């Protein structure tokens, strides 16, 4: 699975090192890099890289400030010569914290950790069932639900809400149990509480998905890379 990358660092030497690391690592794709935080903000928002390597100590905006603005759009990995920034970095939900000078070995450890986490949310495609039977009510009534009619599923403490084209069904079920019954080439878990049907996506926006019925659902940080990779073959864009 390819992971797209963007690099932000105001030190040209550090920028070149990370560019080299990305370019020589199979499965990584360098979308761009910048020495300017404000320029990087615009490019990250438009290109939506899976991973962003972000220097902490920069002029204009420091890396912690930039992370607060983009961490719903990309997975942030901080790079810095200063160990004392680590607590603040992880408050910004950073995936890792690389201390300069960064060795290629440490860089690979970071990438492997992210790949393992991403793989845990990627499902093996299932055959497409035409319908499912869902329990409803107190008398163990079973309702037949067409898989093609499922718009999204939201999970709560002890039950899920299945939103169909024309109705909503509430049933006692775990979200993970619902996901296991759905074809992963058509459905994705995008958040700890939400599964969506790709066929009903209206638009993808930074940190969220808007569906055909105008429902807006957040994309969780842990699910971003896997979801982006799954839909990448359907994205048409100019590089």
N, C-alpha and C positions, 0 to 999 in steps of 0.2 A: 504494500500500500504506500503510495507516494504521499509525502507531507510537504506542502508548500511552506516556504520560509521567507521572512523579512528580517533585516538586520538594521538596528539603530545604534550608532555610536559616533561620537564627535571626534574620536581619535582615528585618523586614517590607518595607522598600523593595525589597530585592533579590528577595524572594519575589514581590512584585507584578510586577516587571519581567519575570521569567521566565514567570510565569503569562500575562502579556500576549503575550510572544513565542510561547508554545506555542499560545494561543488564536487568534492571527491567522495562523498558518502552516498552510496546507492540508496534510492528511495526518497531522497530529498530533492526539492526543486526550489531554486532561489528566484523569488518573484521580484526582489529589489532590495535596495539598501539606501540609507541616508545618514548624513552627519547632522541633519537638522531636525529637531523634534517636531516642529510645526509642519514641516514638509512630510515627515513620516506619518503624522496623524492623518493627513489627507489620503496618503497612499494606502495605508492600512485599511482605512474605512472603505476605499474603493476596491481593493484587491482581495481583502479578507483572507490573509494567509492563515494557514493552520497554526504555525508557530511564529512568534516574534521574539528575537533575541534583542534585549533592550538594556542599554547601558544606564546605570543609575545616575551617575554624576555628569550632567550635561547643562549647558546654558539654555536660556529661554524657558524651557520646562525640564525638570529633572525626570528621570525614568519612573519614579514612583508616581508622579503626577500624570505622566503619559499612560501608565498602566491603568490608573483609575478611570481613564477615558476610553480605553480600548479592550479591557479584559473581558468584556462580553462579546467581542468580535473575534478574538484570537487568543491562543494560549501563550502566556507570557513566560519567558525565561530571562531572568535578570543576569547581566554580566557586569562585574565591578571589581575594583581592587580593594574595596572596603568591606570587611566582614561585618561591621557594625550595622549595616543596612538590612541584614538578613531578617530580623523580626518584622520590620515594616514591609519588606518584600513579600513575605508570606501572608501578611494581612491583606495584600492586594491580590491574593489567590495565585501567586506565581507557581508554575509547575516545577521550577528548579532555580538554583542560585549558583552561578558559575563564577568562581574567583579568578581574577587575572593574576598572572598569565595563565591562560586556559590551555591545557594540553589536549591533544586530539583524543587521547584515551578518555579523559573526563567528559569531553564533548559526546563521545559515543555512549558512555554510560547514561548520560542525560537522554539521548535519543532513544536508547533501548527502554528506559523507564517509561517514556511517553508512549512508545509503541505497545508495550505490554498493557498499559492502561487503556489505550485506544482499542486494542484487540478484545478487551473484556466486554466492550459494548457493541462489537460487531457481531451480528448473528449470521449463521449459515443459512442461505436461502432455502425456504421450504416450498413444496408444491403448493399451488394456490387452491385452497379449498373454496368451493362455491358458497358454502354457508357454514355457520356454527350454531350450536344450540346453547342458549344462555339461560341460567336459572333466574326466575323472577317471581317475587311474591313469597308468601309464607307457606304455600302449599307445594313447593318444589315444582312449580310450573316451568316448562321449558319453552322458550321463545326461539323461533328460527330467525337468525340474523344473516342477511346477505353480506359477505365480506366486502363486496364492492360498494355497499352502502355505508360502511363505517367511515365517518369523517375524521374523528379523533377519539381517543380514550383518555380520561383523566383519572388518576388514582388518588385515593384518600386513605385514611387510616386502615379501614377494614372493608372497603368497597371501591368499586370503580363506576364511573359514569361513561356509558358508551353513547356517543353522539352520532346518530344516523342522519341521513338526509332529511327525514321528516319527523323524527322523534328521538327521545333520550331514554335509555334504559339504565337503571341502577341495579347492580348485582353485587353480592358479596364475593369478591375475587381479588387476588393480588394483581398488581399491574404486570409483574413478571410472568404470571400465569397466562394473562391475556396475550402478552408479547410472544410467548412460546408457541401459541396457536396460529399466529399470523405470518404470512410470507414476508421475509425480511427484505426482499427486493422491492416490495411495495409499501411497507410500513417501517417507520423508524421511531425509536425512542429518542426524543430530543431533550428531555428533561427528566428528572427523577419522578415527576408526576404526570408526564404527558407522552402519548404515542400518537403519531399522525399518519394519515394515508397520503402518500405523495400525490395522488391524483387530485386532491383537493387543495393543493398549495396554490395560493394566488400570487404571493410574492415572498421573497426572502429579504429581510432587512437586518441591519446590524443587531445581533443578539436576539432576534425574534423571527417568527414565521407568521405570516398573515394568510388565513385560509379563505376559501371561496365565499364562506358565509360571513366574512370580515372578522371572525374570531382571531385574536392575536395571542400567540403562545410564546413563552420565552424559550431560548435555547440554552441549556445548562452547559457550563464550562467543560464538564467531563464528557459531554456527548458531541461537542462541536466538531472535532476532527473526524470522528467516524461518520457523522452525518454528512459533512462536507465532502468526504471521499466518496460516499455512496452515491451522491447526486452529481459528482464532478463530470461524469460522462455525458450528462444531459445539459451542461452549461455551455453556452455559446458566448465567447468573448474575444476581444482583440488583445493580444499580448503586446 
